[in-house]
Amino acid sequence: MNYRSYAADDVQFIVQLFESVFTDSEGEETGFLIGQLTKDLFAQTKESDLLNFIACEKEQIIGSIFFSPLTFDTGFNAFILSPVAVHSAYQGKGVGQALIRYGLNELRNTGVRFVVTYGDPAFYSKVGFGPISPSKVRAPFDLSQPVGWLGQALLDDSIELLSGNCTCVDALQKAVYW
């Protein structure tokens, strides 16, 4: 298994991966929605603000994760891990966890202090995420599933330093994702 940052030639395959994975797991409408999100992340986000890492097996992209900035009005910045996809045939084999660990380590090495995500606590707890209170660390939009608001400090800080309102990149600025 090879983990690396994406290259421009990978974009089409990454979008197809997200569409396929979410169509398989949640239906065609969600597959289209998340496919569009990945297109928008690549098209609408400054290259310096978008981190995408992929897992490859024999040159085939089998997993992909995105990190983009969350900016808090208190001056603290964090990144959000969203979305995440692992090819359906490779799910349950640790690919997603290894890819997330790789990405978190890359962020840690560049001095990123905090990462949040919005998803399944049972899965994300395996890679160090824990629950955070939406009343203490606000999401950019009201959360439909507040139990899925998770975070971790990558350095020796407290996640509770993230207070006040926050904003995300334009591609995530739609309530449907929250």
C-alpha positions as CSV (number, residue, x, y, z in Angstrom):
1,M,0.0,0.0,0.0
2,N,1.3,3.4,-1.0
3,Y,0.1,6.7,0.7
4,R,0.8,10.1,-0.9
5,S,-0.5,13.5,-1.7
6,Y,-2.7,13.6,-4.8
7,A,-1.4,14.8,-8.2
8,A,-3.4,16.7,-10.8
9,D,-3.7,13.6,-12.9
10,D,-5.5,11.9,-9.9
11,V,-8.5,14.3,-9.7
12,Q,-10.8,12.4,-12.1
13,F,-10.2,9.1,-10.4
14,I,-10.7,10.6,-6.9
15,V,-14.0,12.1,-7.9
16,Q,-15.1,8.7,-9.4
17,L,-14.0,6.9,-6.2
18,F,-16.2,9.2,-4.0
19,E,-19.2,8.9,-6.3
20,S,-18.9,5.1,-6.4
21,V,-18.3,4.5,-2.7
22,F,-21.2,6.8,-1.6
23,T,-23.5,5.4,-4.3
24,D,-22.8,1.9,-3.1
25,S,-23.3,2.7,0.6
26,E,-26.0,5.4,0.6
27,G,-27.6,5.5,-2.8
28,E,-27.3,7.3,-6.1
29,E,-28.4,10.7,-4.8
30,T,-25.8,10.8,-2.1
31,G,-23.1,9.5,-4.5
32,F,-23.8,12.4,-6.8
33,L,-23.9,14.9,-3.9
34,I,-20.5,13.7,-2.5
35,G,-19.0,13.4,-6.0
36,Q,-20.0,17.1,-6.6
37,L,-18.5,18.0,-3.2
38,T,-15.1,16.5,-4.3
39,K,-15.3,18.4,-7.6
40,D,-16.1,21.6,-5.8
41,L,-13.3,21.1,-3.3
42,F,-10.7,20.8,-6.1
43,A,-12.2,23.6,-8.2
44,Q,-13.1,26.2,-5.5
45,T,-10.4,25.8,-2.9
46,K,-7.1,27.5,-3.1
47,E,-4.4,24.8,-3.6
48,S,-2.6,26.0,-0.4
49,D,-5.8,25.4,1.6
50,L,-6.6,21.9,0.3
51,L,-4.9,18.7,1.4
52,N,-5.8,15.5,-0.3
53,F,-4.1,12.2,0.4
54,I,-4.7,8.9,-1.4
55,A,-4.0,5.3,-0.8
56,C,-2.9,3.3,-3.8
57,E,-2.7,-0.4,-4.4
58,K,-0.8,-1.3,-7.6
59,E,-1.3,2.2,-9.0
60,Q,-5.1,2.1,-8.4
61,I,-6.5,4.7,-6.1
62,I,-8.4,2.8,-3.4
63,G,-8.8,5.5,-0.7
64,S,-8.9,9.3,-0.5
65,I,-9.2,11.9,2.3
66,F,-9.6,15.7,2.3
67,F,-8.4,18.3,4.8
68,S,-9.4,21.9,4.5
69,P,-9.2,24.9,6.9
70,L,-11.7,25.9,9.6
71,T,-11.1,29.4,10.7
72,F,-12.4,30.5,14.1
73,D,-13.2,34.1,15.0
74,T,-10.9,33.8,18.1
75,G,-7.9,33.5,15.8
76,F,-7.3,29.8,16.2
77,N,-7.3,27.7,13.0
78,A,-7.9,24.1,12.6
79,F,-8.5,21.7,9.7
80,I,-11.5,19.6,9.0
81,L,-11.2,16.0,7.7
82,S,-14.0,15.6,5.2
83,P,-14.9,13.7,3.1
84,V,-13.3,10.3,3.3
85,A,-13.8,7.3,1.0
86,V,-12.3,3.8,0.7
87,H,-13.2,1.6,-2.3
88,S,-15.9,-0.8,-1.3
89,A,-13.8,-3.9,-1.9
90,Y,-11.1,-2.6,0.5
91,Q,-13.4,-1.5,3.4
92,G,-12.9,-3.2,6.8
93,K,-9.2,-3.9,6.0
94,G,-7.6,-0.9,7.8
95,V,-7.0,1.2,4.7
96,G,-9.1,4.1,5.9
97,Q,-7.5,4.2,9.3
98,A,-3.9,4.0,7.9
99,L,-4.7,6.7,5.4
100,I,-6.1,9.0,8.1
101,R,-3.1,8.3,10.3
102,Y,-0.9,9.2,7.4
103,G,-2.8,12.5,6.8
104,L,-2.8,13.4,10.5
105,N,0.9,12.9,10.7
106,E,1.5,15.1,7.6
107,L,-0.6,17.8,9.2
108,R,1.2,17.4,12.5
109,N,4.6,17.8,10.7
110,T,3.5,21.1,9.3
111,G,2.4,22.5,12.6
112,V,-1.4,22.0,12.4
113,R,-2.7,22.0,16.0
114,F,-6.3,20.8,15.7
115,V,-8.4,18.6,13.4
116,V,-12.1,18.0,13.6
117,T,-14.4,15.8,11.6
118,Y,-18.0,15.0,11.3
119,G,-18.8,11.3,11.1
120,D,-19.2,7.9,12.8
121,P,-17.7,8.1,16.3
122,A,-17.1,4.3,16.3
123,F,-14.8,4.6,13.3
124,Y,-13.1,7.9,14.0
125,S,-12.3,7.0,17.6
126,K,-9.9,4.4,16.2
127,V,-7.7,7.1,14.8
128,G,-7.7,9.4,17.9
129,F,-10.9,11.5,17.4
130,G,-13.1,12.1,20.4
131,P,-16.4,13.8,20.9
132,I,-16.5,17.6,21.1
133,S,-19.4,19.6,22.3
134,P,-21.0,21.6,19.5
135,S,-21.8,24.3,22.1
136,K,-18.1,24.7,22.9
137,V,-16.6,24.1,19.5
138,R,-19.2,25.3,17.0
139,A,-19.5,23.9,13.6
140,P,-20.1,26.2,10.6
141,F,-23.7,25.0,10.4
142,D,-26.2,23.3,12.7
143,L,-25.4,19.6,13.0
144,S,-28.0,17.1,12.1
145,Q,-26.1,14.5,14.1
146,P,-24.3,16.3,16.9
147,V,-22.8,13.0,18.3
148,G,-20.7,12.9,15.1
149,W,-18.8,16.2,15.8
150,L,-15.4,14.9,16.7
151,G,-11.9,16.4,17.1
152,Q,-8.4,15.9,18.3
153,A,-5.4,18.1,19.2
154,L,-2.3,17.2,17.1
155,L,0.0,19.0,19.4
156,D,-0.2,19.4,23.2
157,D,-3.1,21.9,23.1
158,S,-6.6,21.5,24.3
159,I,-9.3,21.2,21.6
160,E,-11.3,23.5,23.8
161,L,-9.2,26.4,22.6
162,L,-11.4,26.3,19.5
163,S,-14.2,28.6,20.5
164,G,-16.4,31.1,18.8
165,N,-17.9,30.9,15.4
166,C,-16.0,29.3,12.5
167,T,-16.0,29.3,8.8
168,C,-15.1,26.6,6.3
169,V,-14.0,26.5,2.7
170,D,-16.7,27.5,0.1
171,A,-17.2,23.9,-1.1
172,L,-18.4,22.9,2.4
173,Q,-20.6,26.0,2.8
174,K,-23.8,24.0,2.3
175,A,-26.1,22.9,5.1
176,V,-26.8,19.6,3.4
177,Y,-23.3,18.4,4.4
178,W,-23.9,19.2,8.1
